[in-house]
Amino acid sequence: MLDLKFVRENIPAVEEMLKKRCSSVSLEGFVDMDGKRRALIVEVEKMRAERNFASEEIGRLRREKKDAAELMGRMKVLSERLKGLETELPEIERRMEEFLLSIPNMPDPSVPEGAGSEDNPVVRMWGKPHVFDFPVKDHVDLGVELGIFDFDGAAKIAGGRFSLSKGAAALMERALVNFMLDIHTREHGYTEVLPPFMANTASFIGVGQLPKFEEDLFRVAGTDYFLVSTAEVPLTNVVRDEILSEEMLPLKMTAYTPCFRAEAGSHGKDTRGIIRQHQFNKVELVKICRPDQSAVELESLTLNAEEILKRLGLPYRLVTLCVGDMGFSAAKTYDIEVWLPSQEKYREISSCSSFSDFQARRAKIRFRDGAGGKVRLAHTLNGSGLAVGRTVVAILENYQREDGTVDIPEALRPYMGGMERIVRK
């Protein structure tokens, strides 16, 4: 959430940001609402002071056995008026907060201009896509022919946009989760967390997914719970409403969770296979840091996610998202895109973002600065390290053989009981 004072004092800059982000939010009426709120606060405070002074004066008159009826009558009228204003003020403040919650984050100055994915510049590339001397199959055909995917079974159980993995594919998902968590905890210094797979409204508001993205969430009927769309939600909220000591920063957490998304607005996109699902597994990385650390921490977090692909030998590229392609809460985002031979293109497998103090203001995540002990808003960051299902897709397609079998990346073999190749049983 942007600071109210910042919005008030930078209306043209915020309007320009909304335009560049192709946002439907309008600042029309904000100035009037803010002016009314400020005038109301002044009037309420003035009337409270007048009431307090009158109360003392009435007490004095009574002690001196003088007539206070006229003053008491005026105060009765004032109290009724004040009561009405004190009722009106919270409603205006609620509307102001709702408005602020609808405004996306200000992009970092280093974020490139652009309207969509075609405007995202490539930062670097790693590995060379393998040139196959036989017709390439996609992960769906490979998985079905190997007997490790059962899409009909998944549809029978739950419907569309669900998958059922078995045998080597199920083992590979479990192996990848352990592989990723081991690297991030043992080598990259993250603390592993096993959080709840549901979270309340306050937690989703804290990271910026509510109220804007409610249609993309699965709510548990009759409760205040939503199924987590990403481990970013519970991990970031571990420190909600807290003041951290400076020595705790940067705080680095990682977690595996299943992720649940309604995929609203994605009708017709990636309907084949397990690229875009209602339920998928992911290992998430979250950092809480000082404001002056966030730029460096974003680069570090991104490298941590990239390392997984390097260990697995999967070609990828890193792109910087332009202003028009960034997420609602992000100040800057890198997308890691893995090469998929069947599509002959790079596809997103991780987004790594810095949110400046946008989430911290919503979730009240603060730290006590060592210099003078001033309490300040922290900066938050997160990224996928990685999306597990898409990593399975990339392995199946990049490591396929002409006979339809699939080699297991060497780094993953110890996690799969020494298995070297997936063959149909």
N, C-alpha and C positions, 0 to 999 in steps of 0.2 A: 504494500500500500504506500502511495506517495504521501509525503508530509503535507498537511493542509496548508501550512504557511508557504511551502514551496509552490503549491498549485496556485494559491492566491497571488503570489508575487511573480509568477512566470506563466501567465495565461497564454501568451503567444507561443512560447516554447512548448508547452503541453499540447496546444492545438496542433502545432506542426508535427509533434511526435505522433499524435493520433492519426493524422493524415498519412504519415509515412508507414505506419503500422496497418493501414487500411482498416482502422477500427471504426465501429459504428457508434461509439460513445461520442456524445456532444457535450460541450461545456456550456451550452445555452442554458441560461437560468441559474448557473452556478454562482455567478457574481451576485445576483439578487438574493439568492438563498443565503450566501455567506454574509452579505451585508445585513440582512434581516436578523440572522443569528447573532452577529456581533452587537447590533443595536439592542437586541433583546437582552443580551447578557449585561450590557451597561445599564439598561433600565431596571432589570431585576436587582442588580447590585446596589443601585441608587435607592430603590424602594426598600431593600433590606436594611440599608444604613439608616434610612429615615424611620423605619419601624423600630429599630434598635434605640435610636435617639429618643423617639416618642415614648418608648417603654420606660426609659430612665426618667423622662420628664413626668410621666404619669405617676411613677413611684414617688418622685419628689413632691408633687402636688398633694398626693395622699398623705405623705408624712407631715406636710405642713397644714393638713386638713383644709385644703383648697379644692375648688370644683374642677374636676378633670373630665367632666362629661363631654364637653365639646371636642377635646383632643381624642378621647376614646372613640367618639363617633367617627372622626376623620380616619382614625386608625382602623376601624372596622371596615370602612370603604376601601382603604388602601390594602388591607389584608385580603379582601375578596379579589381585588385586582391582581395582587401579587400571586395569589393561589392560581389564578387563571394563567398568568404568564409562566409560572413554574411548571405548569402542566404542558404548556405549549413548547417550552424550550427543549425538553427531552425528545419530543417528536421531531423538531427541526434538526437536532443533533443526530438522531437516528437516520433521517433522510440524508444528511451530509455524509455520514459514515457509509451508507449504502452507495452513495455516489462515488466516494473515494475508493471503495472496494471494487468498483467497476472499471477503474482506470488502469491500464497496463503500465508496466514499469518503463522508466526512461532508459533508452539504450546507452550503453557505454560509448564514449566518443570514438573508440576504435572500431565499432561495428560498421561494416560497409553499407552503403545505400543499396536499395533494390526492393523489388516487389514480391519475388518468389524464389523458388529453389534454383531456377535457371540463373539467378544473379549471385549465387553463393560461390565465392572464390575458393579454389583449392589451395590449402596451406602446404600439404606435403602428401606424398604417396609412398607406400611401402610394399615391396614384393611385386612380382610380375605375374599377371594372369597366365595360367597354364594353357598352352595351345594343345588341344586334343586332336588326335588323328582319327577320331570316330565320332558319330553323332552323339551329342551331349543330351543326357536326360535330366529333367528337373527333379527336385527332391520328392515330389509326389509319386512319379513313376518309379523312381528308385526305391522309395520306402514301401510302396504297395507290392512291387515285384519281390522285394526281399522279405516281405511278410512282417515288417516292423511298424507299419502304419495301418490303422483300421478306421477310415473315415466314415464308413457306413455304420460301424459300431458306435462311434461318437455321436453321429446324427440321431441314432436310435435312442441313445441315453439322454442327450441334451439338446440336439438340434444343430443348426448351422453355426459356423465359426467356432467349432470345438474340434479337438483332435484326440485320438487315442493312440498312444505309443505303447509298444510292447517289445519284449526281448531286448535286442541290442539298442534300439532307439530309446527305450525307457532307461536302460542302463547308462546310455550316453548322457541323457539329461542329468541324471543323478551324479555321474562322474564330473560333468562340467561344473555343476554347482560347487562340488567339493574342490575341484581344481582351481576355480576362480577365487573362492574364499581363502584357500590356503595361500595363494600368491598375495592377495590383498592384505591378509593378516600377518603372515610370516615375513614378507619382503617389503610391503608398502606401508606397514605401520598402522593399519586400521584395526579398530576394536570390533569384533564380531558381535552382532546383536540378533536375537531371535525375537522380533516384535509381534504384537497382535496382528492378525490378518484382517481385522476390522478396526475402524477408527470413527470417532464421533465428529459431529459437525464442526466443532471448534478446531479440530486438528486439520480438517480440509480447508477451512477458512484461513488457517495459519500459513499454509503453503500456496494459497492462491487458487485452489481448485474449486472452491465455493466462494460466492454463489454462481460464478460464471459458467462452470462446466458440469452442473448437476446432471444434465441429460446424458452425460457420458459415464455416469457412475451407477453402480448397482446398490440400491438402498435395501436394507433389511426391514421388511414391512413391520410397522408398529413400533419401531425403535428409532433411536438417534444414531444408529450405526450405518456406515457404508462399508462395503468390501473395499480393501485398499486397491487403488489403481497402480500403485508403485510403492516401494518401501521408502521412498522419499517422504511420504506422509508420516508414518510413525517415527522414523528416525529423526527428522527435523523437530518433531514435537516432543521428543525426549526432553529437550531443554526449553520448552515453551514456558513463559511466565517466570523465567529464572534469570538471575544475575550471576554470570560465571566469573571466576577469578581469571586474571590475565594469564596465569601460569597454565591454565587448562587449554589454552588456545595455541595452535589450531586443534580443535576436537575432530577426530576422524573416526567415522563409523561405517560399517558395511553390514549388509544383511541380505539373505535370500528370502524372497516371498513369492508366492503365486500372485499374479496381478490380474485384476478383473476390470474390463472396460466394455462399455456398451457399444463402442465404436460408432457413436452417432455421427451421421454425416459422411460415413465411409461406404455408403451403399455402392456396390459394384466394384470396389477397390480390393485387389488381392484376395479374391474369393477362393482361389485355388490354393490348397495346401495350408501351411501353418505360418505364413508371413504375418497375417493380421487376424488375431483370435480374440474371443471374449475372455479367455483365460490362458495365461502363459506364465512361465517362470522367468525370474530375473534376479540378478545380483546387483545391488545398488551401492553406490558410494556417496556418502554425505560428509561435508565439512562445515564446521562453524569456525570463523576466524575473525581477526581484527580487520578493519576496513583497509588498512595499508598492506595487508597480506593477500587480499583476495585475487589480485591479478596473477601473482606467482602461484597461488594455490590452484587456480583454474588450470594453468599450464601443467602443473604436477598431476592433478587428478586426471586430466586427459591422457597424459603419458601412462598413468597406471592402467587405464582402460585399454589403451593401444597395446600394452605389453601382452595382454591375453591373446590377441590376434597374432602377434609375433611368435609367441610360444607355440601356437597351433599352426603356424605356417600359412595363414590365410591372407591373401593380398587385400589391401584396403587403401582408402584415401581419407584425408581429414579435410573438411571444409568448414569455413566460417559462415554461419547463417547471417544473411543480410537482415536489415531492419524489418522488412515486410514478411519474413519467413520465421521470425523468432516467436517463441512461446510467450504467453501473456505475462508471466512473472519474471522472465529472464532479462538480464541486462546485457549478457553476451553468451553466445552458445557456439560450441564446436560440435559438428556431427561427424561421427566415425562411420564410414560407409564401406562395407565388405563387398568383395567381388562375387557375383553370382553368375557362373558360366551359362546357365540356361537362359538368363535374361540379357546376357552380355552387357551388364551395367552394374554399377555400384549401388548397394541399397543400405539404408541406415541400420546400424546395429547398436548404436549408442549415441545419446546426446549428453554433452557435458556442459553445464551452465553455471554462471555466476549470477546471483540475484541481487547483488549489492545489499542494501538494508531493507529491501522491499518485503521479503518474507519476515524478517526480524521485527519490523514495525508491526505487522499483523499479529505475529505470535509472541511479541514482547520478549524477544531473545536479546539479552543485554550482557555486557561484561563491564567489570570495574577496571578502568585504565590505571595502570600503575603510577603514571605521572599525575599525582594529585588525587587519585582515587575517584575521578569523575566516572559516572555511569554512562555508557554509550551503547548505541545499537551495534550488534555484531553484523557480519556479513555471512551469508549462507551460500553453499554451492552443492551441486550434486551431479551425478552422472551414472549411466548404466555401465556395469563392469563385468559381464555384459548381459544383453538379452539372450537367455539360454536357448530358446526355440530357434531363433534366427541363427545362432551359432551352429546348431545341429544342421540346419538347412545348408549353411555355408560349407560345413565339413562334408556332408553327403555329396554335394555337387562338385566341390573342388577336388575331392579325393576319390571320385568314381573311376572304375576301370571299365574297359570295353565289355567285359563279360557280365557287367551289372553288379559286381561286388564293389565294396567301398573300403579303402584302407583307413585305418585309425591313425591319427597324428601321433607321432612318437611320444610327445609330452603327455598325452592323455592315456596311453596304454596302461601305465601302472594303476590308474584309477578305474580301469575296466578289466581288472583281473588278468592283465597281460594280453588281452585280445588284440590281434594285429589287423584283422580284416573282418568285415561283416559279410557273411554269406547266407544264402537262404537255407534254412534248416529243412 
